[in-house]
Structure formats: C-alpha cells, structure tokens
Amino acid sequence: MIEEHELKSIPYGIADFKDFSEINLYYVDKTRFIRNIEKKGKFLFFIRPRRFGKSLFLSMLE
C-alpha cells in the first residue's frame, strides 16, 4: 500500500517548469508534440480550458 507522503500531488496553478521540476508533482510529458508544433505555422493558438497546462507547456518548451 502506498503511504500518503509518497503520493504525488496535482500541480494546480503552477505555470513555471523550473518551480515544477523541483517539487514532486504529477507531470504529463508532452514533448512528443514538439515536432508537430515545429511543423505548424509561425503563430499557434492553444485552445484548452483554464488550468489545463498551457502555460506550463510553454514554460517547458522555453
């Protein structure tokens, strides 16, 4: 059985990848999409709900 102190938390409201990487939080790796983004046009429009990881994804790319 997993102890409560070993469980990872959900990164609610964290938008800076540097801060995120220092804390033991869940992260969905989206690096496989980088190639698709590079193939697209110069301007991208991310349509996702609030708190869906848009800023964190852009911070990770930076």
Secondary structure, 3 states (H helix, E strand, C coil): CCCHHHCCECCCCCCCHHHHHHCCECCCCCHHHHHHHHHCCCCCCCCCCCCCCHHHHHHHHC
